[in-house]
Amino acid sequence: MIFTNLDGLGRAAQVFALIKSQSLTDPDLATLIQGATAGMVQALDDPYSAYLEPELYQDLQGNIQGTYGGVGLLITMDTDQRLTVVSPFKGTPAQRAGIVSGDQILRIDDRDTSELDLEQAAALMQGEPGTQVVLLIYRQGQPPWEVTLIREVIEIPTVEGQFLEDYPGIAYIAVTNFTEHTGAELGQLIIELQQQRLEGLVLDLRNNPGGSLPAALEVASFFIPQGPVVYIHGKGSSETLNTVHPHRIEVPLVVLVNGGSASASEIVAGAIKDTGSGKLVGETTFGKGLVQTVFPLTGGAAVKLTTAKYLTPGQHDIHEVGILPDVKVELTPEQEREALAHAPAPDRDPQLAEAIKLLQDYPQ
């Protein structure tokens, strides 16, 4: 039986009528409905649920799909708060223009970057494909120069990897996010590594905030036996999500995690730990054991709601608890900045160094 709170609906209609008849401001109907919708979601008191206006919904779709309109630059603020290029993505307008790691961006169109934070700078460089943006670039030892870039659809790489120098047979793979492309990217990289002598693997999930659940299933399937990856418990329903392909690589595995490893990262890390497929090194993970679902609305908006919680294959609820590493190695903020800025660099990264030691000591 469905009960309707007619008193509550009547009160909402009364407020609407009062606003239209008495308020000095005269918002249109669409604005009032948008405010009411956002208010309902806000009343859930759930930090992971949100009303998404059309622009925010488009941004979210781009993040999940791993694409955006831009020039293809990974940027940071250096210690002197100068906007600095970490690296250009391969095959993008920025790389074709000759921008390289370490270049500083002094101006974006008519905005001095000293007046911007990182998010503002990134937003200014993004935009509709086909539009242009002018950057003023400085490289040490050279006078600044302007470069005009035409924005394109940029596919964000989420997987990077290589064999580690001085450690024969040991490879390092970093997964920075989970998008629609992550599983395919990882699969291609694994094929390339297996064509050489792959004897051990470090999977870096540090500071990976999560993303697509299907991508997490794909990634986990490379590392655990066929079977459950995660158990999902929703409102009146439960579901077991299993591995989605049989292409497991059976080499000694160590996973790096920290407090920035959340959501989909924890699904992968939890599955690897609970199935005994590898060891976790680092710090306790974030502890986000909830699943959000995005529901499109009319007019291009959407609502994101927490619809389920998940348990690891060992039936562990990690929400607000996190996953404990098998080997705890804590980093100071300074050590973390140093490690991530030069990754992979075992001599600057105690967590990576410990992972390599575990692989070297693995029984043959």
Beta strands, then each sheet from edge to edge (+ up, - down):
strand 1: 50-52
strand 2: 67-70
strand 3: 73-77
strand 4: 83-88
strand 5: 104-108
strand 6: 111-112
strand 7: 132-138
strand 8: 145-150
strand 9: 152-155
strand 10: 159-163
strand 11: 170-175
strand 12: 200-204
strand 13: 228-234
strand 14: 237-242
strand 15: 253-257
strand 16: 279-282
strand 17: 290-296
strand 18: 302-311
strand 19: 327-328
sheet 1: 1+ 18- 13+ 14-
sheet 2: 1+ 18- 17+
sheet 3: 2+ 9-
sheet 4: 3+ 4-
sheet 5: 6+ 5- 7+ 8-
sheet 6: 10+ 11- 12- 15- 16- 19-
end
